[in-house]
Amino acid sequence: MQVLDVGTGTGFLLPALSKRVGPNGHVHALDVQPAMLERARKVKLPFDNVSFHLTDASYTSLDDGSLDRVIIHHAFHEISDRCGAIHEFRRILKTGGIVILWEPRVVVGAWRVRGYEGMFWGAGFELDRRITDPLGRGCLFRAVDGPLGSRLHSKT
């Protein structure tokens, strides 16, 4: 499995992602802040399967259709060009690939998450499901063929 961790920050998710994809998979850790990537590089990982990318989410050097998952944990609200990032996610994801978007409840209200859904629908994604708990809100989007996604939900 090939995974992109957008806004990796201090590398909080990297040990779990490295273990999840295993020694034959790969995790791409992306952040725009050099200091955060330096901290993330110091995280103890179970496998040597993580690479670090100092770049904006709206432009990566990753190949078209090369990823299985994009994970955005507590970072989407900080991306300045969200529409550009979403189109980049669609470019680098395989058809059927998943974007997992998770935002903290104290930062992002339900109305904003619904707005994010609309951005993804217009860029070749379908909403797979919504996730809500006391700490946050999230969505799983599936990359689909064609120029536009669908507002039809396979699961609610």
C-alpha positions in Angstrom: 0.0 0.0 0.0 1.2 3.5 -0.8 0.0 6.3 1.5 0.4 10.1 1.7 0.2 11.7 5.1 -0.6 15.4 4.4 0.5 17.8 7.0 2.5 15.2 8.9 3.6 17.7 11.5 5.6 16.1 14.2 5.0 12.6 12.7 2.3 11.5 15.2 0.7 9.1 12.7 3.9 7.8 11.1 4.7 4.8 13.4 1.1 3.4 12.9 1.1 4.1 9.2 4.6 2.6 8.7 3.4 -0.6 10.5 0.1 -0.7 8.7 1.6 -0.6 5.2 4.4 -3.0 6.2 7.9 -3.3 4.9 6.7 -3.6 1.3 4.5 -0.5 1.4 5.5 3.1 1.6 4.4 6.2 3.4 5.0 9.7 2.0 5.1 12.3 4.8 4.3 15.8 3.5 4.6 19.1 5.2 5.3 22.8 4.3 7.2 23.5 7.5 10.8 22.4 7.5 10.9 22.4 11.4 8.0 20.0 11.5 9.6 17.6 9.0 12.8 17.6 11.0 10.8 16.6 14.1 9.0 13.9 12.1 12.3 12.5 10.9 13.3 11.8 14.5 10.2 9.6 15.2 11.1 5.9 15.8 9.5 3.9 13.0 9.0 0.1 12.8 10.2 0.0 9.2 12.4 2.0 6.9 9.4 2.8 4.6 8.8 6.5 5.1 10.0 9.4 2.9 9.7 13.1 3.7 8.5 15.8 1.3 8.8 19.5 1.9 6.1 20.7 -0.4 2.6 22.1 -0.5 -0.3 19.7 -0.8 -1.5 21.3 -4.1 1.7 20.2 -5.8 3.6 17.0 -5.2 6.2 15.1 -7.3 4.3 11.8 -6.8 3.2 9.9 -9.9 -0.3 9.9 -11.3 -2.4 7.1 -9.9 0.3 5.9 -7.6 -1.4 6.1 -4.1 -3.9 3.9 -2.3 -4.7 6.4 0.5 -4.3 10.1 1.3 -4.6 10.9 5.0 -5.2 14.4 6.2 -5.3 14.5 10.0 -5.9 17.9 11.6 -4.4 19.7 8.7 -6.9 20.4 5.9 -8.1 23.7 7.5 -4.5 24.9 7.3 -4.1 24.3 3.5 -4.2 27.6 1.7 -5.2 26.2 -1.8 -7.7 23.5 -0.7 -9.2 23.1 -4.2 -5.7 22.7 -5.7 -4.8 20.1 -3.1 -8.0 18.1 -3.8 -7.3 18.0 -7.5 -3.7 16.9 -6.7 -5.1 14.2 -4.4 -7.3 12.9 -7.3 -4.3 13.0 -9.7 -2.1 10.9 -7.4 -4.7 8.5 -6.2 -5.7 5.3 -8.0 -9.3 4.9 -9.0 -11.0 3.6 -5.9 -8.4 5.1 -3.6 -9.5 6.8 -0.4 -9.0 10.2 1.1 -9.4 10.2 4.9 -10.1 13.7 6.1 -10.3 14.3 9.9 -10.6 17.7 11.5 -10.8 18.7 15.2 -14.3 19.7 16.4 -12.9 22.8 18.2 -11.5 24.1 14.9 -14.0 23.0 12.3 -17.7 23.2 12.6 -20.1 20.8 10.8 -21.0 23.5 8.2 -17.3 23.7 7.2 -17.0 19.9 6.8 -20.1 20.0 4.5 -18.4 22.7 2.5 -15.3 20.4 2.1 -17.6 17.6 0.9 -18.7 19.9 -2.0 -15.1 20.6 -3.0 -14.4 16.9 -3.2 -17.6 16.0 -5.1 -16.6 18.5 -7.8 -13.1 16.9 -8.2 -13.8 13.3 -9.0 -14.7 11.9 -5.5 -17.7 10.3 -3.9 -18.5 10.6 -0.2 -18.1 7.1 1.2 -19.1 8.0 4.7 -19.1 10.7 7.4 -17.5 10.2 10.8 -18.4 12.2 13.9 -17.4 11.8 17.5 -16.9 14.1 20.5 -13.4 15.1 19.4 -13.8 15.7 15.7 -15.5 15.3 12.3 -14.3 13.5 9.3 -15.1 12.1 5.9 -13.9 9.2 3.7 -13.9 10.0 0.0 -13.4 7.5 -2.8 -11.8 8.5 -6.0 -14.0 7.7 -9.0 -13.6 7.8 -12.8 -14.9 10.7 -14.7 -14.6 14.5 -14.3 -17.1 14.8 -11.4 -17.9 12.7 -8.4 -21.4 12.0 -7.1 -23.4 13.3 -4.2 -24.8 9.9 -3.8 -23.6 8.2 -0.6 -22.8 4.5 -0.6 -22.9 4.6 3.2 -24.3 7.3 5.6 
